[in-house]
Amino acid sequence: MEKDTDWTYPYQNNYPGDSKNEHRTLETANVLIGESEIGQQNENL
């Protein structure tokens, strides 16, 4: 059985820079989560 790899590129849901945008979104989410965690820890002191 032959492996079908035609879907990887150019796949319409992927575009140049997509992984960078996703990484930036994850970094932003981590900052927001981190801020709330620090606030919670300060309240617990």
Secondary structure, DSSP 8 states (H G I E B T S, - for coil): -----TTSTT-TT--TTHHHHHHHHHHHHHHHHHHHHHHHHHHT-
